[in-house]
Structures are given as structure tokens and as C-alpha cells.
Amino acid sequence: MLFALRIDADQSAVCSVHMTDLTPNFMEIRKAAPSDNGAARDLVRVSLAAFGIEADFDHLDRAIALFGTFETGNSIELVAVIDGALAGCVAIQRLGRESAKLFGFHVDASRQGRGVGRALLAAAIAEANALGISRLHLDTWDDMQAAVHLYESFGWQRAEDPHPDSGANRSYVLAL
């Protein structure tokens, strides 16, 4: 697989992946735009439903509900696009000067296992690093085994489990 990552003058990471060994498609990873909001919400809704979780865009998942819009408080929002369709999304929200939380990381089920998540996560980490973030945190569910495996392959380390009301049961940290 060919993987290219470029940091533009405005410090945005742009990633292009030619998926030669997996599919004839070309994937672009770029900053989310307002036009991505509906597709991102649909992707998150379907992705969570596969695990028996209902998206709560009014409260717990509010930051995802604003994905790609001008009202978002997220520092980084990236989408993976294949053949003009949204294939994945991820967001990072600053928690402090050098720390941030990665969340809303979802890949379309039909695209999983093909490098989309790996490329999207790599681009998000690179962009966080470019913004001076030195520590990332994330919460997930232990039954999201593919995601857990991906995080661990990037060097994320288990952290104290989140509060039961957080919407997750496992936490990870990554030092950049």
C-alpha cells in the first residue's frame, strides 16, 4: 500500500492512500467540511448500532453531532473519502495545552480491514503532533476488538478505566 502524508502550510495533515494491494480505489483523508456532517452522523449511528449502542447526538455524542460544522469545538476533524463517499471519520478535542482526546473514530463496515482506519488514525496523530499536542487520550469499548487492536498496534497504552457514565469501558493514552 502506498501511503503519503503531507503537512500543509496551515498545519493540516492531508493523507492520500492508493490502495493497490487491497482495492482499485483511491482514498483521500482531509479536513471535514460542513457537507460531511450528515454522512458522518449516519456512519457513527450505524457503527455504534452494530455494537448495540444508540448514538446520543443531543448529549453524550454532541461533539460528533457538530462534526464538520463551523460550531464544532473540535481541534481536528478528518474524514476518509473513497470514490466520493465518506468511508471514515475521526475527531480530536483539546483537553489542555498539550493534551487532547481522540473520539468519533469510525470506519464504514464495508471498508474495514482495508487500511482505512490505520491511515485515518495515522493522519489524526500526525495532525495532533503538528498542533503541539504531546498526549492523546481515548475511550472505547473492549468489545470493539478491531479498534482496540489498531490502537495497541500504534502504541496506545491502557489507562484507568473511564467513569461508567462516560459511554465507554476502556481508556487508552498515547504519548506523541
N, C-alpha and C positions, 0 to 999 in steps of 0.2 A: 504494500500500500504506500502510495506517495503521500507525504504529509508535509505541508508548508505552513509556517506561521510567520506572520508579518506584524510588527507593531508600527502602526501609522503615527504620523506626527502628533495627532491628538491623543496618543497613548492608547488607542483602541486596538485590540488584537483582532486580526482578520485571519481566518484559517481556511485554507482550501485543501480538500482531500479528494484525490482521484482514486476511486475505489476499484482499482484494476483487478485485484485478486478476489473481489467479492461480488461486484456487480458492474455493469457498464455505466453506472450513474456517476455524476459529479456532485459533490456536496460542498456547500458554502456555509461557513459559520460567520455570522455577522451580528452587529448590534440589533436588538429588537426594535421594531418600529410600531407605531400605533396600529398599523394594518395587521400586525401579527397577533394582536390581543385575542381575537375570537378563536383562532386556531390554537393558540397556546392554552387558553382556558379549556377548550374541548379536549386537547391532548392530556392535560392534567386530570380532568374529570374522568376520562376513560382509563388512564393509567392507574389512578387511585382506586377506581371501581374494581379493577382486576384483583385488587387485594382486599376487597370488601370495605373500602374506605370511601366515604362520601365527601367530596370537596365542599368546604365551607368558605365560599368566596366573600361572605359578609363579615366573617370574624377571623378564624384561625388562618385561612388562606387569602386574606385580604391583599397582602403584598403581591400574590400571584394574580389576583383579580385585576390589578393595575398594571400588569406586565406589558411593557412596550408603550405605555401611555406617558403623557407629559406629567401626570400627577404622581407617578411612581416615586418612592423614596429609595429605590434600589440603586446602588452604585454601579452595578454591572448587570446587564441583561443581554444574553446571547441566544440566538436561535441557530439551529442547523436546518438548512433547506436543501432538499434533493428534488430535482426536476420541478422546481417551483412550489413544492409542498413542504410545509413545516414538518420536520422529522424529529426535532428535539428542542428542548429549551432548558435554560438554567439561569439563575439569578444569584447575585451576591449583594448583601446589605451590610454596610459598615456597622460594627458594634462599638468601635473606638478608633483611635488614631491609626493603629496598626493591626487591628483585628476585625474580622468580618465573618458573617455567616453565609454559607452556601446553601441554597434551597431551591425548590421548584425544578429540580433536575429530573427531567422525564424524557424518554425516547419512545417514539411510536413503536408499538409491539411488532409491527411488520418489519421494522428496521433494526431491532435489537439483535445483538450478536454479530454485527457487521462493521463495528468500529465507530459508529456514530457517537455513542456515549463516551468512548475513550477520547475521540477528537474534541468533542464539546467540553469535556472536563479539562482536558489539557489547555484549551483556549481560555477557559474561565480562570484557571490557575495562573496562566501567563498574564492575563489582563490584571488580576488582583496583584500580582507581583509588580507589574508596571505602575500600579497606583500606590505602591509603597506598603501594601498590606503584607505583614510578615507571619500572620497566623490566621488560618481558616478553621471554622467550626461548622459542623453539620449534624443534624438529627435525622434518623431514618428508622425503619422497622427492620428487625432481624430477619423477617421472612422475605424481605426484598433481597434475596441472596445474590442475584446478579449484580446489583448495585453495590452491595457490601463487598463482594469480591473485587469489583472495579476499584472502589475506594482503597481497599487494602493493597491492591497492586500498585497504587500511586504512592503508598507510604503513609496513608492516613492511619492514625493510632486511636485505639479505643479510649474514650474519655468516660467520665462519670455519666451514668445513665440519666436521661432528662427527666424532669418532673412528669408524673403521669398525665397531667393536663396539657402537655406540650403537643400532643398529637403524634408522638414517636416513642420508641422504647430503647433506642441505642444512639449514642453520640460518638463522634469522631473529631479529631483535630489534626491539622496538617501545618507543620512549620515550613514556611517558604524561605 
